[in-house]
Amino acid sequence: MPVDEERTVIPDVPRGPLCDYRSKAQFNWKDFRLVLEDKELVKIKYDIWRRLEREPLFAPVTSTLSVDQQKERAARQVNRIADLELAPPEIYSKPYKYRVRYLMSINEALHAVCPSLSVKIALGVGLFTNSLLAMGTDRHQEIYNQAWNREIITCLAITEVSHGSNTKRCRTTATYDPATQEFIIHTPDFEAAKCWVGNLGKTASMALLFAILYTADGENHGLQGFLVPIRDPKTLLPYPGVTVGDIGEKIGLNGIDNGFVMFNHYRIPRENLLNRTGDVTPEGVYESTFSEPGKILGAVLESFSAGRLGIMQESSNTLSHAAVIAVRYAALRKQFGTDRNGPEQSIIEYQLHQWRIFPYLAAACVLKVSVFAMTEIYLETVQKSQAESNGFELLTQIVSEIHALVSSSKPLVTWTARDAIQESREACGGHGYLRAANLGELRNNHDPSCTYEGDNNVLGQQASNWLIRQWKNAKVESPVGTASFITRRDAILSGDYDALLRTGVRLESTEFVSQCYEWLMCWLLKQSVAQMEEASKAGVDTFTARNNCQVYRARDLSRAYAEYYALESFRSRCARADVNADLKPVLFRVYLIYGMWCLDRHMTTFYAGSFAKGSALADAVRGTLLRMCGELKDSAVAIADALAPPDWVLNSVIAKSDGRLYENIQSVFMTNPGALERASWWKVVIPSKLRAKL
């Protein structure tokens, strides 16, 4: 049980109307939070928030700034963050896992305050330097230091106007000239222009550019990374041969200056090639450390797992914020009642409302834990690889499984957050549509997470492809253990719902949920492989056969795999010895709500595969979901408190921790600039006939 000293890292919430529900919880909400998040990381976040709350530059804005103002504000914030030195100097001498986890926690705290700020830092410092470490060597150390110390503003230029997910078909070229020992970077046409490059639009002076490397003999050596100067860092004016600009206003995240760039036979030194996986000699001979070109690309792109993990961390927090707003509002908003003329009751009491918002509250808890566990696996793997003499080889041994796990989980987390925001907005009615409710800002700023660093649907295909390979292999290669269930596939597929109950597995148990998922994944795998093999026999090429099993097979498989991992991670965390006994009932309800909610989404497949007949399974799953939602009602506000950041960070007038809903809304209404004044354009409202008499 966490001692009082551990609880003190989390500030108390103020007394107020929400205490009516807070008092009904049978557990300490701070203890609940310390199950979801490591206490040291919680402390880091609150320390960051306390420091930023004192900074005027980070105060919430009350009206929408112009696009240019948003970019300037984010740029100023980036510089201020550098001045504040949020990470103590000794952090950088710590082991890799500790250091990166600490910096990730800082970025999570920053994202909660200003998403544009955190994305700018994540792209320009985190992702750039991680990619440089993965792809570069000692000769690039100076650029690494300059980027890390924010002496230069950096970016990653990958996506092109006509190619995003299919990076192999990018068309920007880098042709080696042995006479001058330079690479000539060239954009053949506008479709090959690099675009959507964060930090590039107005500010970046250095790009990590992906281009097709050609040697002087005309041989294509595939996609490689290059350090390409874009602008003079002292004047931010572009160099000759570089056409660079801003792509314009976006739906959200307008603090980030996304840009495009084209090169006209632009020359860079030979040493600017990132040469960890391959190099070009001064004479122009290409030398690779890999014999297979496909492995080169895999090694180059491996570093992006860290970026996708960062997106999941941020998205799980966004999901939490949406759920907190919906739950607090539901506890305070009263409508109707059992007696038409009697007192109204809080809308949180209604089963329909519970069914709408509690699964997202549960998802916020489960996915926060699973993303943490996934990040642990990744960081431990990288740290171990760095400690070994054959580190790079060791890392690549399990990179396929980590990649599959990340590729399935990033869509799950970001889509769940997207849906949670929309459902929360609707569940909060008209007040949820207020800008001051912050759900609109959450929605617009979160939306690109579903497509950047890998379109969700494409990523899901990568995960299902890995699972299908494990199914077809003679031996399952799953060192992390996420696909070890495949070794028991015959026994799993021989069972069904009735057989499961006959073995004594209780409906309301982790075993029931887990075994349902294992059957689901095995059936989807079997059907996917059978469909592809049948297509192949009919003469359909492998590419088309694989694509034609996505909609009702592989796509569902990828999602189920991610949900299964999330639930197993949450179950494992709740089983640890540091979880106090009074937390176990509510944690179990959270598990069951998320588990049954997810299983309900796959109900068609359970019946299609004859796992169940009649209505028994559907009735059992849905009945359990509704019953668990009802049982969670008295704990919901306390869980929301455990997920919530400070009020100034949550920045929602309808979800302040003091619970004074209508007083807070009144303050926003009355202090809105110009709210009580006659419009300056009042004369245009007057009908023309009446206006003539004025």
VOGU-3710 file (C-alpha; in Angstrom, 3 decimals, decimal comma):
1> mpvdeertvi> 0,000/0,000/0,000  1,422/3,416/-0,886  2,447/5,316/2,208  1,273/8,865/2,862  4,603/10,215/1,647  4,076/8,629/-1,776  0,580/10,073/-1,994  1,873/13,580/-1,344  3,369/13,803/-4,844  -0,244/14,155/-6,024
11> pdvprgplcd> -2,039/17,370/-4,973  -5,380/17,144/-3,190  -8,580/18,106/-4,997  -10,734/20,923/-3,594  -13,917/20,329/-1,652  -17,113/20,882/-3,581  -20,193/19,287/-5,190  -18,165/16,412/-6,669  -17,464/15,199/-3,140  -20,948/13,638/-3,078
21> yrskaqfnwk> -19,661/11,002/-5,473  -16,066/11,032/-4,278  -17,221/9,919/-0,834  -18,862/6,815/-2,325  -15,571/5,333/-3,577  -14,212/2,490/-1,445  -10,581/3,298/-2,167  -8,083/6,151/-2,147  -7,972/7,715/-5,603  -4,283/8,595/-5,226
31> dfrlvledke> -3,473/4,918/-4,682  -5,424/4,147/-7,863  -3,320/6,649/-9,787  -0,115/5,061/-8,521  -1,250/1,763/-10,035  -1,766/3,406/-13,403  1,483/5,382/-13,350  4,878/5,013/-11,715  5,136/7,401/-8,753  8,461/8,823/-9,940
41> lvkikydiwr> 6,986/9,686/-13,327  3,904/11,191/-11,687  6,187/13,387/-9,609  8,038/14,546/-12,724  4,788/15,601/-14,387  3,479/17,534/-11,401  6,844/19,262/-10,979  6,709/20,344/-14,637  3,119/21,559/-14,326  3,904/23,573/-11,198
51> rlereplfap> 6,808/25,282/-12,941  4,867/26,038/-16,106  1,860/27,377/-14,193  4,067/30,253/-13,053  5,058/31,078/-16,637  2,751/33,590/-18,404  3,709/32,158/-21,800  1,993/28,868/-20,903  -1,243/30,313/-19,543  -4,294/28,935/-21,404
61> vtstlsvdqq> -5,566/31,192/-24,183  -9,253/32,078/-24,073  -9,824/32,683/-27,777  -8,450/31,279/-31,021  -5,220/32,931/-32,105  -4,369/33,469/-35,766  -2,282/30,736/-37,384  0,809/32,929/-37,387  0,287/33,815/-33,717  -0,005/30,131/-32,851
71> keraarqvnr> 3,280/29,381/-34,601  5,030/32,265/-32,903  3,654/31,243/-29,506  4,824/27,636/-29,949  8,278/28,801/-31,116  8,594/31,076/-28,077  7,499/28,225/-25,823  10,162/25,936/-27,300  12,856/28,511/-26,523  11,491/29,068/-23,037
81> iadlelappe> 11,499/25,340/-22,337  15,180/25,265/-23,281  15,855/28,138/-20,861  13,961/26,428/-18,031  16,126/23,279/-18,279  13,314/21,025/-17,090  15,576/17,971/-17,031  18,398/18,235/-14,477  21,887/17,874/-16,031  22,608/14,589/-14,248
91> iyskpykyrv> 19,765/12,913/-16,176  21,893/12,807/-19,307  24,512/10,626/-17,634  21,948/8,055/-16,509  21,360/4,711/-18,276  19,404/4,843/-21,513  16,106/3,523/-20,142  15,996/5,880/-17,166  17,042/8,882/-19,251  14,576/8,327/-22,087
101> rylmsineal> 11,701/7,490/-19,741  12,362/10,712/-17,810  12,363/12,766/-21,014  9,222/11,027/-22,250  7,462/12,015/-19,024  8,490/15,633/-19,544  7,068/15,502/-23,054  3,811/13,980/-21,783  3,481/16,869/-19,324  4,190/19,400/-22,058
111> havcpslsvk> 1,709/17,784/-24,442  -1,070/18,106/-21,872  -0,385/21,859/-21,712  0,292/22,578/-25,381  0,273/19,769/-27,978  1,977/21,899/-30,635  4,865/22,586/-28,277  5,459/18,954/-27,391  5,205/17,790/-31,002  7,723/20,433/-32,101
121> ialgvglftn> 10,162/19,244/-29,448  9,447/15,569/-30,086  10,082/15,991/-33,816  12,958/18,435/-33,695  14,835/17,027/-30,726  13,607/13,553/-29,777  12,823/11,920/-33,106  15,618/13,707/-34,953  18,307/12,704/-32,447  16,938/9,162/-32,064
131> sllamgtdrh> 17,038/8,736/-35,822  20,527/10,190/-35,956  21,694/7,733/-33,297  20,091/4,817/-35,137  21,351/5,770/-38,578  24,469/7,881/-38,092  27,982/7,391/-36,733  30,620/9,428/-34,890  31,071/11,758/-37,822  27,578/13,149/-37,182
141> qeiynqawnr> 28,132/13,814/-33,481  28,449/17,581/-33,879  25,025/17,880/-35,523  23,586/15,601/-32,847  24,965/17,872/-30,118  23,664/21,005/-31,816  20,179/19,520/-32,150  20,138/18,188/-28,600  21,281/21,530/-27,182  18,775/23,341/-29,446
151> eiitclaite> 21,463/25,362/-31,135  19,790/24,478/-34,433  16,153/23,731/-35,306  15,776/20,371/-37,001  13,195/18,252/-38,805  12,665/14,890/-40,518  11,767/15,029/-44,209  10,258/11,711/-45,283  6,776/12,088/-46,760  6,425/13,392/-50,306
161> vshgsntkrc> 3,430/14,954/-52,004  2,605/11,731/-53,854  4,031/9,161/-51,431  3,599/8,721/-47,697  3,145/5,165/-46,435  5,004/3,659/-49,394  8,376/5,158/-48,497  10,230/2,850/-50,865  8,706/4,730/-53,785  9,855/8,182/-52,666
171> rttatydpat> 11,470/9,992/-55,605  13,794/12,608/-54,134  17,276/11,596/-55,304  20,781/11,892/-53,914  23,349/11,205/-56,647  26,995/10,890/-55,695  29,579/12,938/-57,623  33,059/11,433/-57,050  34,726/14,431/-58,703  33,674/16,736/-55,838
181> qefiihtpdf> 32,865/14,049/-53,226  29,381/15,459/-52,846  25,814/14,233/-53,079  23,519/16,123/-55,433  20,041/16,332/-53,895  17,320/16,830/-56,468  13,517/16,960/-56,626  12,427/15,799/-60,100  8,956/17,403/-59,917  6,397/18,755/-57,455
191> eaakcwvgnl> 4,989/15,306/-56,672  8,392/14,435/-55,223  8,507/17,525/-52,993  8,907/16,684/-49,322  5,817/17,865/-47,458  4,067/17,828/-44,086  7,496/18,199/-42,503  7,062/19,483/-38,947  9,257/22,532/-38,082  10,186/22,989/-41,733
201> gktasmallf> 7,620/25,609/-42,750  9,242/28,609/-41,058  11,954/27,564/-38,634  14,087/24,485/-39,364  17,650/24,982/-40,537  18,644/21,302/-40,798  16,691/18,341/-42,194  17,254/14,636/-41,853  16,193/13,842/-45,406  15,276/10,479/-46,868
211> ailytadgen> 16,232/10,136/-50,525  17,098/7,425/-53,054  20,861/7,062/-53,239  22,425/6,705/-56,685  26,103/6,142/-57,267  27,831/7,595/-60,331  27,338/4,356/-62,254  23,565/4,905/-62,044  22,921/2,067/-59,582  19,998/2,567/-57,175
221> hglqgflvpi> 20,939/1,749/-53,562  17,555/2,444/-52,034  16,290/4,875/-49,468  18,987/6,419/-47,283  19,196/9,208/-44,732  21,108/12,464/-45,293  21,744/15,574/-43,226  20,709/18,466/-45,428  21,146/22,151/-44,455  17,985/24,067/-45,374
231> rdpktllpyp> 18,411/27,578/-44,006  21,156/29,740/-42,576  20,648/29,175/-38,809  21,516/32,835/-38,079  19,072/34,397/-40,556  16,636/31,529/-41,327  16,910/32,424/-45,015  17,016/29,376/-47,338  20,218/28,430/-49,106  20,451/28,735/-52,910
241> gvtvgdigek> 19,001/25,666/-54,577  16,413/25,140/-51,836  12,772/26,144/-52,252  11,079/25,868/-48,869  7,729/27,075/-47,555  4,795/26,535/-45,212  1,887/24,319/-46,318  -0,752/26,563/-44,693  -3,465/26,321/-42,071  -4,456/22,878/-40,818
251> iglngidngf> -7,449/21,544/-38,865  -5,426/21,700/-35,658  -1,896/21,802/-34,250  -1,273/25,083/-36,024  1,557/25,914/-33,653  3,612/23,493/-35,749  4,961/24,989/-38,963  4,547/22,056/-41,340  6,424/22,728/-44,535  7,373/21,584/-48,015
261> vmfnhyripr> 10,776/21,661/-49,692  12,178/21,141/-53,187  15,836/20,846/-54,185  17,415/21,954/-57,466  20,663/19,990/-57,880  21,611/20,998/-54,350  25,004/19,767/-53,169  25,952/18,437/-49,722  29,217/16,837/-48,499  29,705/13,072/-48,779
271> enllnrtgdv> 29,976/12,873/-44,987  26,334/13,992/-44,657  25,194/10,504/-45,614  24,053/8,676/-42,452  26,293/5,681/-42,768  25,505/3,201/-40,026  23,907/0,757/-42,457  25,878/1,673/-45,564  28,412/4,165/-46,880  29,893/5,501/-50,091
281> tpegvyestf> 33,684/5,640/-50,416  35,315/8,842/-51,694  35,752/7,060/-55,021  32,009/6,345/-55,218  31,761/2,673/-54,226  28,729/1,778/-52,109  29,497/-0,473/-49,135  26,707/-1,968/-47,000  26,775/-3,790/-43,678  23,707/-5,761/-44,841
291> sepgkilgav> 23,524/-8,173/-47,741  19,763/-7,736/-48,217  18,413/-4,306/-49,266  15,152/-4,954/-47,388  17,071/-5,210/-44,139  18,659/-1,826/-44,730  15,279/-0,138/-44,903  14,082/-2,083/-41,852  17,070/-1,002/-39,816  16,700/2,618/-40,910
301> lesfsagrlg> 13,021/2,823/-40,021  13,263/0,879/-36,741  13,946/4,074/-34,812  10,415/5,304/-35,493  8,986/2,895/-32,908  10,007/5,422/-30,277  8,003/8,128/-32,037  4,917/5,922/-32,214  5,255/5,093/-28,534  5,336/8,814/-27,819
311> imqessntls> 2,139/9,260/-29,817  0,487/6,505/-27,802  1,565/8,063/-24,519  0,131/11,412/-25,565  -3,044/9,821/-26,932  -3,672/7,813/-23,771  -3,500/11,092/-21,854  -5,858/12,766/-24,333  -8,241/9,833/-23,894  -7,993/10,297/-20,122
321> haaviavrya> -8,760/14,014/-20,358  -11,863/13,403/-22,477  -13,109/10,735/-20,065  -12,464/12,977/-17,054  -14,478/15,810/-18,602  -17,391/13,496/-19,448  -17,491/11,829/-16,029  -17,216/14,986/-13,943  -19,857/16,710/-16,038  -22,169/13,665/-15,793
331> alrkqfgtdr> -21,883/13,689/-12,007  -22,817/17,392/-11,831  -25,409/17,725/-14,591  -28,919/16,873/-13,364  -31,857/16,151/-15,656  -35,214/14,458/-14,961  -35,932/12,060/-12,102  -38,228/9,293/-10,922  -40,781/11,840/-9,762  -41,789/14,401/-12,378
341> ngpeqsiiey> -42,095/17,122/-9,742  -39,362/15,821/-7,451  -35,601/16,349/-7,430  -33,648/15,764/-10,617  -30,874/13,182/-10,682  -27,365/13,322/-12,101  -27,136/11,940/-15,613  -24,383/9,613/-14,409  -27,179/7,584/-12,800  -28,695/6,621/-16,147
351> qlhqwrifpy> -27,648/3,279/-17,601  -27,482/4,623/-21,143  -25,109/7,380/-20,072  -22,937/4,924/-18,157  -22,763/2,681/-21,222  -21,699/5,652/-23,330  -18,859/6,996/-21,189  -17,679/4,358/-18,705  -16,046/2,097/-21,330  -13,868/5,073/-22,302
361> laaacvlkvs> -13,030/5,686/-18,640  -12,006/2,028/-18,383  -10,112/2,225/-21,679  -8,161/5,208/-20,366  -6,983/3,114/-17,414  -6,207/-0,057/-19,357  -4,430/1,649/-22,247  -2,366/3,897/-19,986  -1,002/0,783/-18,280  -0,450/-1,140/-21,516
371> vfamteiyle> 1,380/1,735/-23,215  3,648/1,975/-20,171  4,357/-1,776/-20,357  5,027/-1,604/-24,097  7,433/1,281/-23,607  9,257/-0,718/-20,921  9,794/-3,582/-23,377  11,104/-1,224/-26,035  13,448/0,724/-23,749  14,810/-2,404/-22,077
381> tvqksqaesn> 15,508/-3,933/-25,476  17,348/-0,869/-26,749  19,324/-0,524/-23,510  20,347/-4,173/-23,591  21,392/-3,912/-27,224  23,603/-0,927/-26,426  25,322/-2,845/-23,651  26,224/-5,784/-25,889  29,064/-5,875/-28,379  26,638/-7,114/-31,021
391> gfelltqivs> 23,989/-4,621/-29,955  22,564/-3,852/-33,360  22,103/-7,523/-34,186  20,491/-8,185/-30,812  18,050/-5,353/-31,292  16,954/-6,633/-34,700  16,196/-10,114/-33,266  13,028/-8,889/-31,573  12,356/-5,733/-33,574  9,764/-7,546/-35,701
401> eihalvsssk> 7,603/-8,409/-32,709  7,966/-4,957/-31,160  7,117/-3,437/-34,514  3,997/-5,615/-34,790  2,952/-4,727/-31,250  3,460/-1,001/-31,819  1,838/-1,149/-35,267  -1,347/-2,681/-33,870  -1,443/-0,664/-30,644  -0,921/2,788/-32,115
411> plvtwtarda> -4,170/2,504/-34,124  -6,045/1,109/-31,119  -4,957/3,874/-28,747  -5,360/6,768/-31,171  -8,722/5,576/-32,508  -10,029/4,997/-28,987  -8,970/8,511/-27,989  -10,601/9,930/-31,123  -13,883/8,178/-30,381  -13,741/9,072/-26,684
421> iqesreacgg> -13,448/12,768/-27,472  -16,455/12,692/-29,791  -18,616/10,649/-27,415  -17,631/12,902/-24,522  -18,486/15,989/-26,548  -21,944/14,629/-27,289  -22,407/13,319/-23,743  -21,781/16,828/-22,443  -24,509/18,242/-24,666  -24,421/21,862/-25,751
431> hgylraanlg> -21,993/22,859/-23,001  -19,542/20,368/-24,432  -19,509/22,399/-27,633  -18,122/25,443/-25,870  -14,526/26,172/-26,748  -13,981/26,585/-23,006  -15,015/22,947/-22,484  -11,762/22,079/-24,340  -13,177/19,033/-26,100  -12,977/20,767/-29,483
441> elrnnhdpsc> -9,302/21,597/-28,971  -8,648/18,023/-27,835  -10,346/16,701/-30,959  -8,589/18,941/-33,468  -5,153/18,529/-31,923  -5,481/14,771/-31,521  -6,840/14,035/-34,999  -3,505/13,898/-36,881  -2,293/11,168/-34,496  -4,422/8,734/-36,501
451> tyegdnnvlg> -2,345/9,337/-39,629  1,105/10,685/-38,830  4,036/8,363/-38,144  2,066/5,683/-39,956  -1,529/5,708/-41,166  -3,491/3,539/-38,744  -4,949/1,189/-41,334  -1,573/0,628/-42,984  0,117/0,031/-39,635  -2,529/-2,539/-38,780
461> qqasnwlirq> -1,686/-4,450/-41,945  1,951/-4,635/-40,874  0,912/-6,154/-37,549  -1,420/-8,717/-39,148  1,296/-9,687/-41,654  3,643/-10,508/-38,762  0,981/-12,591/-37,009  0,219/-14,469/-40,232  3,919/-15,252/-40,634  3,959/-16,720/-37,121
471> wknakvespv> 0,911/-18,826/-37,954  2,538/-20,197/-41,096  6,025/-20,692/-39,633  7,045/-24,102/-38,388  8,116/-22,421/-35,150  6,484/-19,366/-33,600  9,101/-16,639/-33,130  7,703/-14,531/-30,313  10,479/-13,684/-27,821  8,256/-11,107/-26,092
481> gtasfitrrd> 5,492/-13,716/-25,819  2,652/-11,770/-27,424  1,947/-14,504/-29,978  2,814/-17,591/-27,942  -0,881/-18,572/-27,919  -0,441/-19,691/-31,534  1,473/-22,762/-30,319  -1,814/-23,949/-28,723  -3,992/-23,178/-31,729  -5,447/-26,683/-32,230
491> ailsgdydal> -6,664/-26,887/-28,649  -7,935/-23,314/-28,748  -9,935/-23,782/-31,953  -11,445/-27,049/-30,741  -13,299/-25,162/-28,012  -16,353/-22,925/-27,993  -18,417/-20,859/-25,556  -20,254/-23,801/-24,020  -17,074/-25,843/-23,674  -15,381/-22,908/-22,002
501> lrtgvrlest> -18,112/-22,713/-19,361  -18,030/-26,490/-18,867  -14,359/-26,306/-17,886  -15,369/-24,121/-14,958  -14,221/-20,783/-16,349  -16,441/-18,074/-14,871  -17,945/-15,475/-17,150  -16,761/-12,645/-14,914  -13,081/-13,571/-14,954  -9,851/-12,618/-16,665
511> efvsqcyewl> -9,580/-16,223/-17,883  -12,861/-15,938/-19,791  -11,828/-12,739/-21,542  -8,353/-14,040/-22,329  -9,548/-17,371/-23,747  -12,216/-15,668/-25,853  -9,518/-13,472/-27,367  -7,211/-16,400/-28,075  -9,987/-18,214/-29,930  -10,854/-15,007/-31,806
521> mcwllkqsva> -7,289/-14,414/-32,985  -6,705/-18,042/-33,933  -9,930/-18,173/-35,956  -9,124/-14,908/-37,738  -5,616/-16,141/-38,481  -6,858/-19,460/-39,832  -9,468/-17,770/-42,002  -7,033/-15,124/-43,274  -4,454/-17,704/-44,302  -7,104/-19,939/-45,890
531> qmeeaskagv> -8,533/-17,018/-47,868  -5,099/-16,021/-49,151  -4,189/-19,601/-50,073  -7,463/-20,036/-51,937  -6,836/-16,822/-53,848  -3,311/-17,936/-54,665  -4,600/-21,233/-56,078  -6,952/-19,213/-58,270  -3,979/-17,321/-59,695  -4,332/-14,131/-57,667
541> dtftarnncq> -0,988/-12,494/-56,886  0,193/-12,365/-53,265  -0,179/-8,590/-52,995  -3,837/-8,629/-54,056  -4,642/-11,749/-52,042  -3,287/-10,146/-48,882  -5,135/-6,885/-49,484  -8,431/-8,662/-50,153  -8,524/-10,271/-46,710  -8,162/-7,010/-44,786
551> vyrardlsra> -11,689/-5,784/-44,218  -13,272/-8,668/-42,307  -10,174/-10,635/-41,415  -6,731/-9,103/-40,980  -7,959/-5,669/-39,875  -10,000/-7,231/-37,060  -7,055/-9,483/-36,222  -4,711/-6,550/-35,706  -7,168/-4,769/-33,423  -7,874/-7,930/-31,431
561> yaeyyalesf> -4,138/-8,503/-30,977  -3,685/-4,995/-29,565  -6,710/-5,313/-27,271  -5,474/-8,697/-26,050  -2,064/-7,265/-25,218  -3,638/-4,278/-23,448  -5,858/-6,474/-21,295  -3,023/-8,868/-20,458  -0,791/-5,948/-19,484  -3,488/-4,504/-17,223
571> rsrcaradvn> -4,183/-7,899/-15,639  -0,489/-8,398/-14,976  -0,135/-4,943/-13,402  -3,136/-5,458/-11,126  -1,736/-8,793/-9,925  1,458/-7,225/-8,561  2,115/-7,250/-4,822  2,134/-3,444/-4,527  -1,593/-3,230/-5,376  -3,578/-2,761/-2,182
581> adlkpvlfrv> -6,483/-5,138/-1,532  -9,091/-2,361/-1,470  -8,161/-1,438/-5,051  -8,618/-4,907/-6,523  -12,443/-4,857/-6,841  -12,540/-1,566/-8,735  -9,566/-2,524/-10,907  -11,322/-5,777/-11,777  -14,471/-3,869/-12,765  -12,367/-1,628/-14,992
591> yliygmwcld> -10,827/-4,715/-16,604  -14,203/-6,347/-17,202  -15,824/-3,216/-18,595  -13,056/-2,737/-21,137  -12,833/-6,467/-21,885  -16,565/-6,999/-22,379  -16,889/-3,765/-24,361  -14,158/-4,932/-26,737  -15,541/-8,474/-27,015  -18,942/-7,030/-27,886
601> rhmttfyags> -17,334/-5,285/-30,860  -16,202/-8,692/-32,168  -19,537/-10,431/-31,542  -20,235/-11,037/-35,235  -16,984/-12,963/-35,595  -17,748/-15,200/-32,614  -20,990/-16,231/-34,280  -19,507/-16,442/-37,778  -16,913/-18,871/-36,469  -19,489/-20,911/-34,532
611> fakgsalada> -17,841/-20,133/-31,216  -21,371/-19,460/-29,989  -24,925/-20,258/-31,061  -28,119/-18,589/-30,037  -28,096/-15,435/-27,951  -26,288/-16,787/-24,874  -22,849/-15,278/-25,509  -24,147/-11,878/-26,624  -26,547/-11,712/-23,683  -23,809/-12,703/-21,242
621> vrgtllrmcg> -21,222/-10,232/-22,542  -23,632/-7,308/-22,810  -25,338/-8,084/-19,527  -21,974/-8,189/-17,766  -20,918/-4,925/-19,379  -24,058/-3,122/-18,211  -23,861/-4,618/-14,724  -20,218/-3,636/-14,320  -20,996/-0,099/-15,513  -23,659/0,133/-12,826
631> elkdsavaia> -21,230/-1,092/-10,198  -18,561/1,380/-11,348  -20,847/4,409/-10,972  -19,898/5,193/-7,380  -16,195/4,919/-8,218  -16,237/6,841/-11,495  -15,493/10,318/-10,129  -12,621/9,003/-8,007  -11,184/7,223/-11,063  -11,543/10,458/-13,034
641> dalappdwvl> -9,617/12,264/-10,276  -6,877/9,634/-10,604  -6,617/10,302/-14,340  -6,963/14,086/-14,255  -4,136/16,618/-14,551  -4,403/19,951/-12,660  -7,392/22,102/-13,611  -5,307/24,657/-15,503  -3,917/21,851/-17,668  -7,271/20,120/-18,255
651> nsviaksdgr> -8,546/23,611/-19,102  -12,239/22,666/-19,173  -14,840/24,984/-17,691  -17,295/22,089/-17,342  -14,899/19,727/-15,547  -13,054/21,692/-12,884  -12,209/19,664/-9,810  -14,109/22,079/-7,539  -17,358/20,856/-9,106  -18,870/24,340/-9,309
661> lyeniqsvfm> -20,183/23,715/-12,796  -22,650/26,547/-13,245  -20,590/29,150/-11,409  -17,674/28,375/-13,707  -19,844/28,535/-16,828  -21,291/31,850/-15,630  -17,793/33,253/-15,236  -16,916/32,274/-18,815  -20,122/33,738/-20,195  -19,805/37,018/-18,326
671> tnpgaleras> -16,099/37,600/-18,907  -16,102/36,691/-22,572  -14,638/39,782/-24,304  -17,484/41,896/-25,636  -20,164/39,581/-24,242  -22,197/42,412/-22,686  -21,379/45,071/-25,255  -23,261/46,117/-28,332  -21,573/44,791/-31,471  -19,474/47,301/-33,377
681> wwkvvipskl> -21,385/46,230/-36,490  -24,800/46,670/-34,897  -26,065/48,953/-37,659  -25,923/46,183/-40,276  -28,446/44,213/-38,222  -31,074/46,940/-38,409  -33,553/46,398/-41,305  -32,863/48,787/-44,185  -36,217/50,559/-43,892  -35,703/51,231/-40,208
691> rakl> -32,070/52,165/-40,768  -33,152/54,935/-43,172  -35,012/56,600/-40,306  -31,995/56,668/-37,951
//
